[in-house]
Amino acid sequence: MQLLKIRLSRLGVYVLNFKKYYTLFINKSNAVARERLFEEFYRKYALIGKTRYESIEDLNNNPPQYELYIVGSDQTWSPSISEQKEKEVFFLSFVPEGSVKGSYAPSIGLLAVKEQDKELFRKYLDDFKYLSCREKTGSRILSEVLGKDVVNVLDPTLLLEEDEWLQMADGKIIEEPYILEYFLGNRIEHRGFVKKLSRQTGLKIVSLPFDSLDMADTSVERLYVGPAQFLRLIHDAEYVCTDSFHGSVFSVIFKTKFFSFCKHSDYSAQSENSRLYDFLDSIHLNDRIVMDYRSSPSLSINFDESARYLKKLREASWDYLVYMLDQELR
């Protein structure tokens, strides 16, 4: 009865967003197929323990036993995630007292954090022996809050080089030249930019649909893929247009010409823009972020300079990771 009341209370939302929900419904089988490809990739390449933890209580009652515990990566320390009920798991609260804690490239994502978030960081990170963050902005914020040095390191996907990622990629999927469109947000102006780029270059658009806007767009070729196909499609594209941080990252790794977009404004509680700003600025490619959708940014990119900066950052990041492991496990 309670579930029925909840659904009836949301009836107005469903009516107003009928097209969206209908599109998601009819594409459910595509989403399931995509999830299957992700599971196949995980089984092939990810080393996962046999014990399954489904709650913070499970972890507290039977914590895994290791010499060193490392948390990372992605948005594990983002305030939007830390608002969740079991947020402390991302700060290794289940680790037995006296054990060594470290971090590798967790992301905060924001340009500034609220006082309540600072208190959260102080509470859970004070006993970390090794601290790092993916963004320069995040490293600065944590250093100021904790009064400790927080190392700025690369996202772990950037620790591997192009040939190493290609070993995990599928074979060629599309023969003809194309623009790859990969958006996680729902901003129409981003799609408009891609359509304009298509007219300008004469290239077809291939879309990886996650939002209902892209699922419903019959003017483009739509593909529902897993990580292995994702890697190949970025590698082979003439251009990549994306609001995904990792869409931009793999474009850089594969030296594929790309345009980056922000899903949210800098002031949104959901913003994760700082990780994109800081990364592209660190390799001198921040001009690839499209802010004016009516403009025509340069279609060419010289990756030689960015590759030199990335090489230095990769070496420094490996040094930090190896140092942390060597200090505790030798």
Secondary structure, DSSP 8 states (H G I E B T S, - for coil): -HHHHHHHHTHHHHHHTHHHHHHHHHTHHHHHHHHHHHHHHHHHH----S----SHHHHHHS----SEEEE--TTTT-HHHHTSTTGGGGGTTTS-TT-EEEESS-----SS--HHHHHHHHHHHTT-SB-EESSHHHHHHHHHHHTS--EE---GGGGS-HHHHHTTS-S----S-EEEEE-SS--HHHHHHHHHHHHHHT-EEEE---SHHHHT-TTSEE----HHHHHHHHHH-SEEEES-HHHHHHHHHTT--EEE--SS-TTSTT--HHHHHHHHHHTT-GGGB---TTS---S---HHHHHHHHHHHHHHHHHHHHHHHHHHH-
